[in-house]
Amino acid sequence: MPETVNNRNIYSLSEVAFSIQKTLTERYTSPFWIMAEMNKLNHYSQSGHCYPDLIEKKEGKIVAELRSTIWKEDFQRINENFLTVLHEPLKNGIKILFCAKISYSPVYGLSLRILDIDPSWSLGELEKEKQQTLTRIRQEGVFNTNRSLKLPLLPKRIAIVSVETSKGYSDFRAVIDENKWGYSFFHMLFPALLQGENAIRSILAQMERIIRVKHHFDAVAIIRGGGGDVGLACYNNYELAKTIALFPLPVFTGIGHSTNETVVEMVAFRNAITPTELADFLIQQFHNFAVPVTTAQDFVINKVRQLLQDEKTRVLHTVRYFKSVTRFRLGQGRNEVQQEIIGLQRQSADFITKIKERDLRQQAGFFAKIFSFLQVQLKEITGIQRNIELLDPVNVLNRGYSITLVEDKVVKTVSHVGKGTVLRTILADGNIISTTNSVNKNKNP
């Protein structure tokens, strides 16, 4: 009861506190559902209890704030539900729809005892933010800006935004650094937080760093391990999505999930479900270039080999033909010479027989003339035989001469040759393929 002093009712602090407690208890007899942002979870692992700070914001300003309590048993049940639905634990910085009872303690003051939290509602709030970001990005006409950039033929210089200890980053490096084809990549890590309340600021800071050295890179890769949709909430942020959309280099994302594509993944140049898939994509770009080049190289090598073999065969056939004709002509010449010698011998014998009875001096003189005549004829025949041998194409080629062909026809005059004409020159030991740069015709033929 209050004391009356100088006509004033004076209450003790405890009386006021207990009065408030009684009023609230009588007024709020059952729990009810409340929407708020859980600014901090304040989980104490030793006791298992949580004392979340709840806030409500309007236009970026806090318009309401209350303390709350989640007892250990309730927290374990609620957290398991979050892990089942969102694949993420209850954490700081998310909007929640929770069932609570008003609690007032004369010592600890007003608070809310949280009995349950609906994880599907939190998921819906994330989807709402995502749709708002998508609408703004599309209205500003930048949705396809990054996706419209031209990727270098061989994107081998990659700026990586990730956590050094991330499994996703480790998997990405294992694929591109140890690829069995020996493709060489240069990559540099720009370490950043990839989830949580500080992720947006951390990623934006590293993207700003990359812009300053953009001429050193062909593309940017944002790499993260697996995670639930709550952990990916930062990738629906408007500022981050717009930065990616307007980034001057192609941006790849590999943030480790297969459902509910985020806005950042939508506006990026290319999105891969996992960091490993992203690494495979980069290697495939090298395949797309290397395979046609290798195929063309093999074709050229095989074609050249075939041409050389065809030319070798053609030259061998020509040489064999020249040898055959030469042998035939030499044989004919030898037979003709032999017949001439035999005929002369017979004529000489007959003539000598007729003049045996003549004067010996006349016989000797006449015989000497005939012998001289035969020597002259033999020298001429020997010269003819030597000229025939010298005209053998093999010997002609061995003396440094050559045969020049245009389209397998022998070139006899410069009028058959023009600038750019392809010539094949046959030498004793092979062929030379050449192209005419100029043609000079003798003024005095």
Buried (B, 14 or more C-beta within 10 A) or exposed (E): EEEEEEEEEEEEEEEEBBEBBEEBEEEBEEBEEBEBBBBBBBBEEEEBBBBBBBBBBEEEEEEEEBBBBBBEEBBEEBBEBBBEBBBBBBBBBBBBBBBBBBBBEBEEEEBBBBBBBBBEBBBEBBEEBBEEBBEBBEEEEBBEBBBEBEBEEBBBBBBBBBBEEBBBBBBBBEBBEEBEEEBEBEBEBBBBBBBBBEBBEBBBEBBEEBBEEEEEBBBBBBBBBBBBBBBBBBBBBBEBBBBBBEBEBBBBBBBBBEEBBBBBBBBBBBBBBBBBBBBBBBBEBBEEEEEEEEEEEEEEEEEEEEEEEEBEEBBEEBBEEBEEEBEEEBEEBEEEBEEBBEEBEEEBEEEEEEEEEEEEEEBEEBBEEBEEEBEEBBEEBEEBBEEBEEEBBEBBBEEEEEBBBBEEEEBEEEEBBEEEBEBBBBBBEEBEEEEBEEEEEEEEE
